Amino acid sequence: MRTDKNTKKLPICRPTFAQSYDEALRPSSIHCRKKVKGESKVSPPFMEKYLKDYQEPAKMDKMGQVLKEVGELKLQLKDNLVLLLDRGEKLDDIVEKAEDLSDLSKEFYIQSKKHNQCCKSW
């Protein structure tokens, strides 16, 4: 059984056999079956096409392609979450600075009010 190393040993020959079998049973393939008598080498056109297509298993393995895309999406999601957490920390810093600024402005207001009371004597 031929498998692709990148798809964790998922069988990719099964679809080839199924497609070949279906193709052999089609009415258009009857002329190939009539020519064969006994044991002989048979090379129907559809079989050559499938064998050529399946020389690159990664292209034909739908499940492998889906798993590869899922893996890529996982990595992208992980990167996005890291960026989001970094932004969250930066937002927390900004909120903290804003609170400090608010506290300082309140203190400034109170002190300026005290200093201005002496000027109200007239």
C-alpha positions in Angstrom: 0.0 0.0 0.0 1.5 3.4 -1.0 1.1 6.1 1.6 2.3 9.6 1.9 4.6 10.3 4.9 3.1 13.7 5.5 -0.4 12.4 6.0 0.5 10.0 8.8 0.2 6.8 6.7 -3.3 7.4 5.4 -4.1 5.0 2.6 -4.4 6.8 -0.7 -4.5 3.7 -3.0 -8.1 2.9 -2.0 -9.7 5.7 -4.1 -7.5 4.7 -7.1 -8.8 1.1 -6.9 -12.4 2.3 -6.5 -12.2 4.7 -9.4 -10.5 2.1 -11.6 -13.2 -0.5 -10.7 -16.0 2.0 -11.4 -14.4 3.0 -14.7 -13.9 -0.7 -15.7 -17.6 -1.3 -15.2 -18.8 1.6 -17.3 -20.3 0.8 -20.6 -17.6 2.8 -22.4 -15.0 0.3 -21.1 -16.7 -2.8 -22.5 -14.5 -2.8 -25.7 -11.4 -3.2 -23.4 -13.0 -6.2 -21.6 -14.0 -7.9 -24.9 -10.4 -7.9 -26.2 -8.9 -9.7 -23.2 -9.0 -13.5 -23.4 -7.1 -15.4 -20.7 -4.1 -13.9 -19.0 -2.5 -11.0 -20.7 -1.3 -7.5 -20.0 -4.1 -5.0 -20.1 -3.5 -1.3 -20.0 -6.8 0.6 -20.3 -6.5 4.3 -20.9 -8.3 5.2 -17.6 -5.8 3.1 -15.6 -2.8 4.9 -17.1 -4.5 8.2 -16.3 -5.1 7.2 -12.6 -1.5 5.9 -12.2 -0.1 9.1 -13.6 -2.3 11.2 -11.3 -1.4 9.2 -8.2 2.3 9.6 -8.7 2.0 12.7 -6.5 0.0 11.3 -3.5 -0.2 14.7 -1.8 -2.3 16.1 -4.7 -4.8 13.2 -4.7 -5.2 12.7 -0.9 -8.1 14.9 0.0 -7.9 14.0 3.7 -4.2 14.9 3.8 -4.9 18.2 2.2 -7.6 19.0 4.7 -5.4 18.0 7.7 -2.6 20.1 6.3 -4.9 23.1 6.0 -6.2 22.5 9.6 -2.6 22.5 10.8 -1.9 25.7 9.0 -5.0 27.3 10.5 -4.0 26.1 14.0 -0.6 27.8 13.7 -2.2 31.0 12.4 -4.8 31.0 15.2 -2.0 30.5 17.7 0.0 33.4 16.3 -3.1 35.6 16.4 -3.8 34.7 20.0 -0.3 35.6 21.0 -0.7 39.0 19.2 -4.0 39.5 20.9 -2.6 38.8 24.3 0.3 41.2 23.7 -2.3 43.9 22.7 -4.3 43.1 25.8 -1.2 43.7 28.0 -0.5 47.0 26.2 -4.1 48.0 26.8 -3.8 47.2 30.5 -0.7 49.4 30.6 -2.6 52.3 28.9 -5.6 51.9 31.3 -3.2 51.9 34.3 -1.5 55.1 33.1 -4.9 56.7 32.5 -5.9 55.9 36.1 -2.6 57.3 37.4 -3.2 60.4 35.3 -6.7 60.7 36.7 -5.5 60.4 40.3 -2.8 63.1 39.6 -5.3 65.4 38.1 -7.6 65.1 41.2 -4.7 65.8 43.5 -3.8 68.9 41.3 -7.3 70.1 41.5 -7.5 69.8 45.3 -4.1 71.5 45.7 -5.0 74.3 43.3 -8.3 74.8 45.1 -6.5 75.2 48.5 -4.0 77.7 47.0 -6.7 79.7 45.3 -8.7 80.2 48.6 -6.2 82.7 49.8 -6.8 84.8 46.7 -10.5 85.1 47.3 -10.3 87.4 50.2 -11.5 90.6 48.3 
